[in-house]
């Protein structure tokens, strides 16, 4: 009975309209204008600018009120990145609701997180296997700050994505936890520009934006879904 109730809670938190405000945008240039105002804004903006010359990025930010943060602590979520892969994982992993059937489908079919080697493997439903070098920063002062940089360490398994090279694409997650709540910022940027393949431009834009938003949704669910004992 507990499992059924928990599944209901997760479904409710997952796919109801969020009470939080979310802003997002995509640009064909280096742009971090949605980065939350923070003591660490300059540090990470500089890092993202210098890691490689980005030709496309999609970013999204939301603020989660403290009253909604009834799930895992932010720090603990970062130890559960292997739960991103598959709808059988916690909070249904990084998934989406099919607009035609209403069924849940995984974006990340599999996720493996090697904590000791700082490596993350994700099997994406379209891109195939993606291997990342993962770096997690933690800062503790007035606020708790977490910065997660996942840099593509190998070319994607899918040969149709051969234009995307290792060290030329990354996923970045920034969480700043304050007394009143938490800022959650997610970005994907790459050196490859969808403008190079104009016939597929919209498809590529939608694929990248969908992954940013659903990855952010998964973090939101993990932070906000009550955990039954």
N, C-alpha and C positions, 0 to 999 in steps of 0.2 A: 504493500500500500504506500509505503514511504517513497519507493522508487517511482510509482505512478504520480504521486503528488509533486515530487521533485521535477519530474519531466514536464509536468504542467507549468510549474513555476518558471522553469528555464524557457519553455516555449513562450510564455507570457512576456517575460522580460526580453526575449530575443526579438520578437517581431511585432510588438505593439509600437505605436509611435512614441519615440523618446520624448520625455518632458524636457530634456536638455536641448540647448541650442547648438547647432552644428554649422560651421562655415567651411566651404571647400572651394578650391579653384585649381585649374590647370594652366600651365604656361609653357611656352616654347623658349624658355630661358631659365637661368638660375633665379629662383624667386622663393623667398622664405617669409613673405609678408604676413602670413597667418601665424607665424611662430609666436607662442604666448610671451607676453612681456615678463621677463624673468632676469635674474642676475646671470643666467647662463645662456641667454639669447645670443649674445655676441660670440661666445665660445663655440656654440654648435652651428651657428650660421657660417662662421669662418671655416669650420671643419667641413661642412657640406659644400662650400664653395671651392675648397682646395683639394678635396679627395679625388675628383676628376672633373673635367669640363662638361657640365650637364647641358643637354639640348632640350630636355623635356622633363617636367615634374608635375606631379599631382599631390596636393597637400590638403589635409583636413584637420580641423581642430574642434574640440568640444569641451565644455566645462561640466563636470559631474558634481552636483551638490552633495554635501556630506550626508544628507538625509537618505540618499539613494545608495550609498556605498555600504551595502549589507552583505557583500560576498567576500571574496578573498582580499587580503591586504595587497596593495599594489606590488610590493616586493615579492610576495609569494607567487603572484601571477607570472612573474618573470622566470620562475623555476619550473613552470608548467607549459613551456612552449611546445612540448611534444603533444600536448592536447589540442593543438590547432588542426591536426590532420584527421578528418573523418567525422561524420555526424554521430558516430557512436561514442565520441570523446566528450569531455566536459563542455557543457554549454554548446554542444553540437559543432565544435570546432569552427574553423573559418568556412562558413557555408552561406547559402542564399536560398530564398524561397522562389521556386520556379513560378513565373507569372502565369503560365498556362495550366499547370497541373496543381499548383499550390503546395507541392511537395518540397521538402528540404533536399538540397543537393550540395555536396561538398565542393568547395573551390580548391581547398587543399585536401587531397585524398589521403595523404600520409605526412607525418612530421616526426622527425627524430632530432633530438637535441642532445649533443654530447657536451655535457657541462665542463668536463675536464679539458677537452680539446678546443672548446669554444667554437664548435661547429654546429651548424643547423642545416638539416636536409629537409626539403619540402618537395612533395610530389604534387605539382599543380595539375588541375584537370586539363589544361590546354598546353601549358609550357613544358610539361613533363618534369623531370628531376631538376631541382635547383639546389646548388650547394653554396652555402654562405659561411664566411668567417664572421663570427659574432663577437661583439664587444659590448659589455654592459657596464656603464658607469653608475656609481651611486654617490650622492652628496647629501650630507645631513647637516642642517643648520636650523634656521627658523622654519624652513620647509624641507620636505624630503623630495629629492630630485633623482630621477632615473632616466638615463639616456641609453638607448639600444641601437647600435649600428650593425646592420647585417649587410656585408659587402659580398657581392657575387664572386666566388673564388674559382669557378669553372664555367666554361661556356654551357648554356642550357642544353639538356639532352635532346630537345626537339630541334631537328635540323632546320626547320622552317624559321627558327629564331636565331639563325646564325649571325645576324647583324648585331645581336647583343653579345658583347664579349665579357670575359671575366674582368673584374676590377672596373667595369664601366656601368654598373647598375647597383643600386642599393635600396634597402628599406630602412627607414629611420623612425623610431618611436620615442617620444619624449613625454614623460609623466612628471608633473610637479604637484605634490600632495600638500595641501594647506589645511588650515583649521576649518575653513568653510567648504572645502571640497578638493577637486583635483582637475587640473588641465590635462587633456589627453590629445597629443598631436601626432599625426602619422603622415609620412611622406614616402613616396617612391620617386626616385629620379634616375635618369639614365643618359648616357652619352648619345645613344641612338635616338633619332628624331622620327616620329611617325610620319612627318612630312615627306620623308624619303620614299614612302610607299603610299602615295596619295589615295590609291584605290582601296587601301585597307586602313586609312588614317582613322576614321571614326571607330572601326572595330578595335583597333589598338588602344585608342583613347578610352573607350568603354571598358576594355579589359583591365587596364591599369587603374582607372578610377574605381571600378568594382572591387578590386583587390584591396585598395586602400580603405574604402568605406567598410567592407566586410571584416577586414582585420581590425579596424577600429571598433566595429560592433562587437567582435569577439572579446576584446579587452573590456569593453563596457559591460558585457554580460558577466564576465568573470568577476569583475569588481562589484557588480550590483546584484547578482543573483544570490539570494540567501542559501547558505549551505546547511542541509539537514544533518544533524548528528546521528 
